[in-house]
Each structure stands twice: as structure tokens, then as C-alpha cells.
Amino acid sequence: MTTVTYGPSKYVSFAFDNDGALIVQSTRTGAIGVVPSDKAEDARKALLPGSTVSNTSDGILKDLKDGGFLVPSTMDEDQLVHDRYIKRYQKNRLDLILMPTEQCNFRCVYCYESFIRGEMSPELVAGLHSFIAAEHRVNGLESLNVSWFGGEPLLAADLVLDTTRSLADYCRANGIASKFSATTNGYLLKPGYAEKVVQAGVRHFQITLDGTKHDHDKRRVDIDGAETFDVIMANLRHLKSTDLDFTIMLRHNFDPEGLRRLDDYIDMIQREFSDDPRYTTHFAAIGKWGGAKDDDLVVCEGRTGPQAIAHARGLAISAGFKVDLLENGLKPEGSICYAADPRSFVIGSDGTVYKCTVELDYHERNMVGKLHPDGTMDLDWRKLALWCETDGTDPGKKCNSCYFGGACHGAACPKEWMDEDDCHCPPSKQVIRETLPLVRRNFAAGVQR
């Protein structure tokens, strides 16, 4: 009888929690496990690079084997990860980020957009429907994910409402799983309309609050320079008072000044929303994203941003919130940018097809095609390849030997791999020792809510 030897998976990371437990995670399988403190040291030794074990029939070693954290020495994990990765080319799914208008009623201090086009024409909306129908007819579409973006998408409120309804009806009639979401500043998500758009099918919203009223109203002003915080909060409170089926991810963009008052922001949203599981949190460092005011921005440099995100997530979890996107970023393909997905397209209000919502019209390489009113879409496959074909896993690249490769494949930001010699790692990976204990707490917070 041949003895099978096992060793640590290439794609495993681990970290100790404050109670001495060892948290282990695999970006190849997405599995997360917690080893009790009395067995943690044995588990850590078994997971060290170069370790081998043969008796995995019981105890903690069996648990690690069953969880995929210990794997047979003959297993080609890289091939398994690659096989999963290339499934993204399957054409039975479609992710669309739609810009019903490129105008905005806000003028946020860090915004990079230029607001050069108005509302999508009825002819192009009809072309969108025809395009989706053709995708289903030719490729057997099984899932459609529509994200309303802008500008401010609710400046085209009727278009968003009517198109969501018609696409949702089409998907139901044809057995296509569908999901509709909106990235909105929240100012126009008013009582009356909010009920209509949720019932039409938009169930997931990202709405930004950049701190308490004082900080938010300095950064996120309306087009005339007026304050916006009170209106947004009134809309959020109204939605909370309903029994509608929705989720709202409260996004908080921070800079070094905002970080000094992070506790005040957490206290505020805890009072307002922590008792409602429909409200979750997300944190992002303000960056120099190509806007006209980049030179005036003071941003968190280097690891300061990821470290601040981890700190903010911890505060939010302690305040009773579930932190959105935390576990997802550690799952297989969970940290791949949407722009690197060959089945993800951004469609501007004039039909221009982009890959990246940050670059938009600023670079010719991002304008990869055109959607026409007859429902046809022209695509430049050479430009698409710039965004979708990472070299991060080529021999000699740092991503080729990285435990986080199962989650990001070197494709966390394709814009970076074109512009820089090396891509930055995703924030969660940069602070993995802080992230894994947060995942454990976040799971517990979700169960309790």
C-alpha cells in the first residue's frame, strides 16, 4: 500500500487571533477554518512551507486535510486554479455597468469624472434590450448582473425604473437569473421613488457617507456648492422605516484628515443603522484617480490605506455591522477587478463601451467598443486583451508564487499592470494578519444580526 504524503497548500494563509486560535484560509477553495488554541501550534507547524505529514487519519491533521489546507504532495494546485480562472470566458453570464446619464448633481472634491454627456437615448435603450436578447439567443445566457452607475444614475430616474422593470421581466420569462444594483449618491432616492425602484428589482445600493455632517458636507457638495448630508440621511432613514427587501452598503471614503474622526462616523452610523441587517459598511481610501483636482488631494500613501481599512472594519464590526465585501475578496477570483473580466462591460450613455469606470474617456485603450441602437456591439479584441490578459502569473512574476493568487491572479487592477512595472496587492492581502481575525468576527456579526 502506497503511503500518501501531504503538505501545506500553496494557497493557504494563516494568522493567530487574540484568543490564541489559528485562523486558516485558502484562496484556492475559499475555505476558512478556526483551529482552537490548544491545537493551534500543531496546525501552524503542519502548515509551514516544506512541512510534510503522512498520518492524517484523525485529529487536527485530518481536519486540515479535509478543509483542503493540507493537500497531497502530487496535487497540481496551479492547474486547478488555472482551470477555474479560464471559466471566466464562459459566455452564459453577462455583467453590465450601465451609465443612463453621465451628468451628476454633485461635485465631490475627489471626483475624476467629466460629466460630458447627458441621458441615454430611447433608441439606445432599445438597442440594449436587443443586445441582451441576442446574448441569450446565441450564448444561452444564464445570469445577468446590471449595475446602474453614472454620473448620478437617478438623474435618469424614469429610465432606470422602466429599464429595470423590462429587463427583470425578460429575465423571469426566459429563466435568466438577474441582479440589479445602483451606485448612487442617495440624494434622489426619495420616498415614493425608492419604493418603486426597489419593487422593480433594484435591491442593492451603494451610497457614500464621507463622515459625519461636518466632514461629508465639505467633500460631497451638490452642483451649486450646497450641503447634501441631511437629505441623504433623511432618505436612508425613510428606507429603514420600510419593510422593503433591499441592502444598502454605506461606503466611506477617507483621507488622513477623515481618519482622525473615524470614531465619530462609526458612532453615528451605529446609532442610525446598526440594528438593521439591511445596512452594511465598506471603507475605501481616497485616491488620485485622474480628476482635475488630483494635485490638491492629500491621500493615504503606501500601506497606510490598507491598514486604515482594516482598522475601520474592526470598528464597524464592533459596532454591530457586517462589513461588506470582506470575505468575498478572499474567495477564488474574489479580488479580480471587474475590468479584467472578459464578460464585464461598462456602457456609457452614448453607447461607448469601456472596461474601467475610473479611466472612462481619459485613455483610448479604455474605449473598447460601441453598442448600437440595433443591438449590435462592436468590440476591439486587441484592446480587450490589454485589460483581460494578465501576465501576473507568468514565470518570474511575484504573483506566480503568491498564496493570494487564487483570489487575484495578479488581476486586482489591470490599469496598474499597464501603467506600472508591478501591480499593488489587494488591501486585504497587504494586511492579511489583520484581515483573517476580522473575517472570523465578521462572520459572527452576520450570524448575530
C-alpha positions as CSV (number, residue, x, y, z in Angstrom):
1,M,0.0,0.0,0.0
2,T,1.4,3.4,-1.1
3,T,1.6,6.0,1.6
4,V,0.3,9.4,0.6
5,T,2.2,12.3,1.9
6,Y,0.6,15.7,2.5
7,G,2.0,19.2,2.7
8,P,0.6,22.7,3.1
9,S,-1.4,24.1,0.2
10,K,0.5,26.8,-1.7
11,Y,-2.7,28.9,-1.4
12,V,-3.0,28.9,2.4
13,S,-2.5,31.8,4.7
14,F,-3.0,31.8,8.5
15,A,-3.0,34.2,11.4
16,F,-3.4,34.0,15.2
17,D,-6.4,35.7,16.8
18,N,-6.3,37.3,20.3
19,D,-7.6,34.2,22.0
20,G,-4.8,32.1,20.6
21,A,-6.9,30.4,17.9
22,L,-5.3,30.0,14.5
23,I,-7.4,31.1,11.5
24,V,-6.6,29.4,8.3
25,Q,-7.8,30.3,4.8
26,S,-7.4,29.1,1.3
27,T,-7.7,31.3,-1.8
28,R,-7.9,28.1,-4.0
29,T,-11.0,26.7,-2.4
30,G,-12.4,29.7,-0.4
31,A,-12.4,27.6,2.8
32,I,-11.9,29.3,6.2
33,G,-11.3,27.4,9.4
34,V,-10.6,28.2,13.0
35,V,-8.2,25.9,15.0
36,P,-8.7,26.1,18.8
37,S,-5.8,27.5,20.7
38,D,-4.8,24.1,22.2
39,K,-4.2,22.7,18.7
40,A,-3.1,25.9,17.0
41,E,0.7,25.3,17.3
42,D,0.4,21.8,15.9
43,A,-1.6,23.2,13.0
44,R,0.9,26.1,12.4
45,K,3.8,23.6,12.2
46,A,2.0,21.5,9.7
47,L,1.2,24.5,7.5
48,L,4.8,25.8,7.4
49,P,6.4,25.7,3.9
50,G,8.3,22.5,3.4
51,S,6.4,20.5,6.1
52,T,5.2,17.0,5.2
53,V,2.9,14.6,7.1
54,S,1.7,11.2,6.2
55,N,-0.7,10.3,9.1
56,T,-3.8,12.4,8.5
57,S,-6.4,9.9,9.7
58,D,-7.5,11.8,12.8
59,G,-7.1,14.9,14.9
60,I,-6.2,18.3,13.6
61,L,-4.3,17.0,10.6
62,K,-7.4,15.3,9.4
63,D,-9.3,18.5,9.8
64,L,-6.7,20.4,7.8
65,K,-6.7,17.8,5.1
66,D,-10.5,17.7,4.9
67,G,-10.5,21.5,4.6
68,G,-8.0,21.5,1.7
69,F,-5.3,23.2,3.8
70,L,-3.1,20.2,3.6
71,V,-3.0,18.6,0.1
72,P,-1.4,15.5,-1.5
73,S,2.2,16.2,-2.5
74,T,1.3,15.1,-6.0
75,M,-1.6,17.6,-6.4
76,D,-1.0,20.2,-9.2
77,E,-2.8,23.1,-7.4
78,D,-1.7,25.6,-10.0
79,Q,-3.5,23.7,-12.7
80,L,-6.7,23.6,-10.6
81,V,-6.5,27.3,-10.1
82,H,-5.9,28.0,-13.7
83,D,-8.8,25.7,-14.8
84,R,-11.1,27.7,-12.6
85,Y,-9.8,31.0,-13.8
86,I,-10.4,30.3,-17.5
87,K,-14.0,29.6,-16.8
88,R,-14.5,33.4,-16.8
89,Y,-14.6,33.2,-20.6
90,Q,-17.8,31.2,-20.5
91,K,-20.4,33.2,-22.3
92,N,-23.5,32.2,-20.4
93,R,-23.2,35.1,-18.0
94,L,-23.0,38.9,-18.6
95,D,-22.1,41.8,-16.2
96,L,-23.1,45.2,-17.4
97,I,-22.3,48.5,-15.7
98,L,-24.8,51.0,-17.3
99,M,-24.5,54.8,-17.3
100,P,-28.0,56.0,-18.0
101,T,-26.6,59.5,-17.8
102,E,-23.1,60.9,-17.3
103,Q,-24.3,64.0,-15.6
104,C,-24.2,64.4,-11.8
105,N,-25.9,66.7,-9.3
106,F,-22.9,66.6,-7.0
107,R,-19.4,68.0,-7.4
108,C,-17.3,65.9,-4.9
109,V,-13.9,67.2,-4.2
110,Y,-12.1,64.0,-5.3
111,C,-14.3,63.1,-8.3
112,Y,-12.5,62.2,-11.5
113,E,-15.5,62.3,-13.9
114,S,-16.0,65.0,-16.6
115,F,-19.9,64.9,-16.9
116,I,-19.7,65.4,-20.7
117,R,-22.8,63.5,-21.8
118,G,-26.5,63.5,-20.9
119,E,-29.2,60.8,-20.8
120,M,-29.1,57.6,-22.9
121,S,-31.5,57.9,-25.8
122,P,-34.6,55.8,-26.2
123,E,-33.1,54.2,-29.3
124,L,-30.0,53.1,-27.4
125,V,-32.1,51.7,-24.6
126,A,-34.0,49.7,-27.1
127,G,-30.6,48.6,-28.5
128,L,-29.6,47.5,-25.0
129,H,-32.6,45.2,-24.8
130,S,-31.9,43.8,-28.2
131,F,-28.2,43.2,-27.3
132,I,-29.2,41.2,-24.2
133,A,-31.8,39.2,-26.1
134,A,-29.2,38.4,-28.7
135,E,-26.7,37.3,-26.0
136,H,-29.4,34.9,-24.6
137,R,-30.3,33.6,-28.0
138,V,-26.7,33.0,-29.1
139,N,-24.9,32.2,-25.9
140,G,-27.7,30.7,-23.7
141,L,-27.5,33.4,-21.1
142,E,-28.0,32.1,-17.6
143,S,-27.2,35.1,-15.4
144,L,-27.4,38.9,-15.9
145,N,-25.9,41.4,-13.5
146,V,-26.8,45.0,-14.1
147,S,-25.2,47.8,-12.1
148,W,-26.5,51.3,-12.6
149,F,-23.7,53.9,-12.4
150,G,-23.0,57.4,-13.5
151,G,-22.7,60.3,-13.2
152,E,-25.6,60.1,-10.9
153,P,-27.9,57.4,-12.3
154,L,-31.0,58.7,-10.6
155,L,-30.9,61.9,-12.6
156,A,-32.3,59.5,-15.2
157,A,-34.8,58.1,-12.7
158,D,-37.5,57.0,-15.2
159,L,-35.0,55.3,-17.4
160,V,-33.6,53.3,-14.5
161,L,-37.0,52.4,-13.3
162,D,-38.5,51.4,-16.7
163,T,-35.4,49.6,-17.9
164,T,-35.0,47.6,-14.7
165,R,-38.6,46.5,-14.9
166,S,-38.4,45.4,-18.5
167,L,-35.1,43.6,-18.1
168,A,-36.3,41.9,-14.9
169,D,-39.5,40.8,-16.8
170,Y,-37.4,39.5,-19.7
171,C,-35.1,37.5,-17.4
172,R,-38.0,36.0,-15.5
173,A,-39.7,34.9,-18.7
174,N,-36.5,33.3,-20.1
175,G,-35.2,31.6,-16.9
176,I,-32.2,34.0,-16.5
177,A,-31.0,34.7,-13.0
178,S,-30.8,38.5,-12.6
179,K,-29.4,41.0,-10.1
180,F,-29.8,44.8,-10.3
181,S,-27.9,47.3,-8.2
182,A,-27.1,51.0,-8.2
183,T,-24.2,53.2,-7.1
184,T,-25.9,56.4,-6.2
185,N,-25.2,59.4,-4.0
186,G,-28.6,58.8,-2.4
187,Y,-29.8,62.4,-2.8
188,L,-32.6,61.4,-5.2
189,L,-33.5,58.1,-3.6
190,K,-36.5,59.8,-2.1
191,P,-39.7,58.4,-0.6
192,G,-42.1,57.3,-3.3
193,Y,-39.4,56.7,-5.9
194,A,-37.4,54.5,-3.6
195,E,-40.3,52.1,-3.1
196,K,-40.9,51.9,-6.9
197,V,-37.3,51.2,-7.8
198,V,-36.8,48.5,-5.2
199,Q,-40.0,46.8,-6.2
200,A,-38.9,47.0,-9.8
201,G,-35.9,44.9,-8.9
202,V,-33.0,47.2,-7.8
203,R,-32.3,45.6,-4.4
204,H,-28.7,46.6,-3.8
205,F,-27.4,50.1,-3.3
206,Q,-24.0,51.7,-2.6
207,I,-24.4,55.1,-1.0
208,T,-21.5,57.1,0.3
209,L,-21.3,59.0,3.6
210,D,-17.9,60.6,4.0
211,G,-18.2,61.1,7.7
212,T,-20.5,63.0,9.9
213,K,-22.3,66.0,8.6
214,H,-19.3,68.4,9.0
215,D,-16.9,66.2,7.0
216,H,-19.4,64.9,4.5
217,D,-20.6,68.4,3.5
218,K,-17.1,69.5,2.9
219,R,-16.3,66.7,0.4
220,R,-19.7,65.8,-1.2
221,V,-21.4,69.1,-2.2
222,D,-24.1,69.5,-4.8
223,I,-23.5,71.1,-8.1
224,D,-24.3,74.6,-6.6
225,G,-22.0,74.0,-3.6
226,A,-24.8,73.3,-1.2
227,E,-24.8,70.7,1.6
228,T,-26.1,67.2,0.9
229,F,-25.8,65.3,4.1
230,D,-29.3,66.0,5.6
231,V,-31.2,65.0,2.5
232,I,-29.2,61.7,2.1
233,M,-29.7,60.8,5.8
234,A,-33.5,61.5,5.5
235,N,-33.7,59.2,2.6
236,L,-31.7,56.5,4.4
237,R,-33.9,56.8,7.5
238,H,-37.0,56.5,5.4
239,L,-35.9,53.3,3.7
240,K,-35.0,51.9,7.1
241,S,-38.6,52.6,8.2
242,T,-40.0,50.3,5.4
243,D,-40.1,46.6,5.2
244,L,-38.7,46.6,1.7
245,D,-36.3,43.9,0.6
246,F,-33.0,45.7,-0.1
247,T,-29.4,46.1,1.1
248,I,-27.5,49.4,1.3
249,M,-23.7,49.3,1.5
250,L,-22.7,52.5,3.3
251,R,-19.4,53.4,1.7
252,H,-17.0,55.7,3.5
253,N,-14.1,57.3,1.5
254,F,-11.4,58.6,3.8
255,D,-8.3,60.7,3.7
256,P,-5.8,61.3,6.5
257,E,-8.0,64.1,7.9
258,G,-11.1,62.0,7.8
259,L,-9.3,59.1,9.6
260,R,-8.9,61.3,12.7
261,R,-12.7,61.4,13.1
262,L,-13.4,57.9,12.1
263,D,-14.8,57.1,15.6
264,D,-17.3,59.8,15.2
265,Y,-18.6,58.4,11.9
266,I,-18.8,54.9,13.3
267,D,-20.7,56.2,16.4
268,M,-23.2,58.0,14.1
269,I,-24.0,55.0,11.8
270,Q,-24.2,52.7,14.8
271,R,-26.9,54.9,16.3
272,E,-28.7,55.1,13.0
273,F,-28.4,51.7,11.3
274,S,-26.6,49.0,13.2
275,D,-29.9,47.4,14.4
276,D,-30.9,46.8,10.7
277,P,-29.1,44.0,8.9
278,R,-30.0,45.6,5.5
279,Y,-27.3,48.1,6.1
280,T,-23.7,47.1,5.8
281,T,-20.4,49.0,5.6
282,H,-17.5,49.5,3.2
283,F,-14.4,51.6,3.5
284,A,-12.0,52.9,0.8
285,A,-9.1,55.3,0.8
286,I,-9.5,58.4,-1.4
287,G,-7.0,58.1,-4.3
288,K,-5.7,60.3,-7.1
289,W,-7.9,58.8,-9.7
290,G,-7.2,61.1,-12.6
291,G,-9.5,64.0,-11.8
292,A,-8.8,67.7,-12.3
293,K,-8.3,68.2,-8.5
294,D,-5.8,65.4,-8.0
295,D,-2.9,67.7,-7.2
296,D,-5.0,69.3,-4.4
297,L,-5.7,66.0,-2.7
298,V,-3.9,64.6,0.4
299,V,-4.3,60.8,0.3
300,C,-3.2,57.9,2.4
301,E,0.1,56.6,0.9
302,G,1.5,53.1,0.8
303,R,0.3,50.6,3.4
304,T,-1.4,53.4,5.3
305,G,-4.6,52.9,3.3
306,P,-4.9,49.1,3.8
307,Q,-4.0,49.4,7.5
308,A,-6.7,52.1,7.9
309,I,-9.3,50.0,6.1
310,A,-8.5,47.0,8.5
311,H,-8.9,49.3,11.5
312,A,-12.1,50.8,10.2
313,R,-13.5,47.3,9.5
314,G,-12.7,46.3,13.1
315,L,-14.6,49.3,14.5
316,A,-17.6,48.7,12.3
317,I,-17.8,45.0,13.3
318,S,-17.5,46.0,17.0
319,A,-20.4,48.5,16.3
320,G,-22.6,45.6,15.2
321,F,-22.2,45.9,11.4
322,K,-21.4,43.3,8.9
323,V,-18.6,44.6,6.7
324,D,-19.5,44.1,3.0
325,L,-17.0,42.5,0.6
326,L,-14.6,41.3,3.3
327,E,-14.9,37.6,2.9
328,N,-15.6,37.8,-0.9
329,G,-12.1,39.3,-1.5
330,L,-10.5,36.1,-0.2
331,K,-12.5,33.7,-2.2
332,P,-11.4,32.2,-5.5
333,E,-11.3,35.1,-8.1
334,G,-12.7,37.3,-5.3
335,S,-10.1,40.1,-5.8
336,I,-10.1,40.2,-9.6
337,C,-11.1,43.6,-10.8
338,Y,-14.3,43.7,-12.9
339,A,-12.3,45.4,-15.7
340,A,-10.2,42.2,-16.1
341,D,-13.4,40.1,-16.6
342,P,-14.0,39.4,-20.3
343,R,-17.7,39.3,-19.7
344,S,-18.0,42.6,-18.0
345,F,-18.7,45.8,-19.9
346,V,-19.3,49.4,-19.0
347,I,-21.7,51.1,-21.3
348,G,-21.7,54.9,-21.5
349,S,-24.8,56.9,-22.2
350,D,-23.8,57.3,-25.8
351,G,-23.2,53.6,-26.3
352,T,-19.4,53.7,-25.9
353,V,-18.2,50.5,-24.3
354,Y,-15.5,50.8,-21.6
355,K,-13.7,48.4,-19.3
356,C,-12.8,50.7,-16.4
357,T,-15.1,53.2,-14.7
358,V,-12.1,55.2,-13.4
359,E,-10.4,55.6,-16.7
360,L,-13.5,56.2,-18.8
361,D,-12.6,58.6,-21.7
362,Y,-9.2,59.5,-20.4
363,H,-7.4,56.9,-22.4
364,E,-8.1,55.5,-25.8
365,R,-7.3,51.9,-24.6
366,N,-10.3,52.0,-22.3
367,M,-12.8,52.7,-25.2
368,V,-13.1,49.1,-26.3
369,G,-16.2,49.2,-28.4
370,K,-19.7,50.6,-29.2
371,L,-23.2,49.5,-28.6
372,H,-25.6,50.4,-31.4
373,P,-29.3,51.1,-31.4
374,D,-29.9,47.9,-33.5
375,G,-28.5,45.8,-30.6
376,T,-25.1,45.0,-32.2
377,M,-21.9,45.6,-30.2
378,D,-18.6,46.2,-31.9
379,L,-15.6,45.3,-29.8
380,D,-11.9,45.8,-30.3
381,W,-10.4,42.5,-29.1
382,R,-6.9,43.9,-29.0
383,K,-7.9,46.5,-26.5
384,L,-9.9,44.0,-24.6
385,A,-6.9,41.8,-24.3
386,L,-5.0,44.7,-22.6
387,W,-7.5,44.5,-19.8
388,C,-8.3,40.8,-19.6
389,E,-5.0,39.0,-20.2
390,T,-2.8,39.4,-17.1
391,D,0.8,38.4,-17.1
392,G,0.9,38.3,-13.3
393,T,1.2,34.5,-13.2
394,D,4.0,34.2,-15.8
395,P,7.2,32.6,-14.6
396,G,9.3,35.1,-12.6
397,K,6.4,37.3,-11.6
398,K,5.7,37.7,-7.9
399,C,2.1,36.6,-8.3
400,N,3.2,33.2,-9.6
401,S,4.4,32.1,-6.2
402,C,1.9,34.0,-4.0
403,Y,-0.6,32.3,-1.7
404,F,-3.2,35.0,-2.7
405,G,-3.0,34.1,-6.3
406,G,-6.2,32.1,-6.2
407,A,-8.1,35.2,-5.3
408,C,-6.5,37.9,-7.5
409,H,-4.4,36.1,-10.2
410,G,-2.4,39.3,-10.5
411,A,-5.5,41.0,-11.8
412,A,-6.5,43.1,-8.9
413,C,-6.1,46.2,-11.0
414,P,-5.4,45.8,-14.8
415,K,-4.9,49.6,-15.1
416,E,-1.8,49.2,-12.9
417,W,-0.3,46.4,-14.8
418,M,-0.4,48.6,-17.9
419,D,0.9,51.7,-16.2
420,E,3.4,50.4,-13.7
421,D,6.2,47.9,-13.5
422,D,4.4,46.0,-10.8
423,C,0.9,45.7,-9.5
424,H,0.0,46.5,-6.0
425,C,-1.5,43.7,-4.0
426,P,-5.2,43.9,-2.9
427,P,-5.6,45.7,0.5
428,S,-6.8,42.5,2.3
429,K,-3.6,40.7,1.2
430,Q,-1.4,43.5,2.3
431,V,-2.7,43.2,5.9
432,I,-3.7,39.6,5.9
433,R,-2.8,39.1,9.5
434,E,-5.3,41.7,10.5
435,T,-7.8,40.6,7.9
436,L,-8.3,37.0,8.9
437,P,-9.3,37.7,12.5
438,L,-11.7,40.3,11.1
439,V,-13.3,37.6,8.8
440,R,-13.9,35.5,11.9
441,R,-15.6,38.4,13.7
442,N,-17.5,39.5,10.6
443,F,-19.0,36.0,10.3
444,A,-20.1,36.1,13.9
445,A,-21.6,39.5,13.4
446,G,-23.6,38.3,10.4
447,V,-24.9,35.4,12.4
448,Q,-25.9,37.6,15.3
449,R,-27.8,40.1,13.1
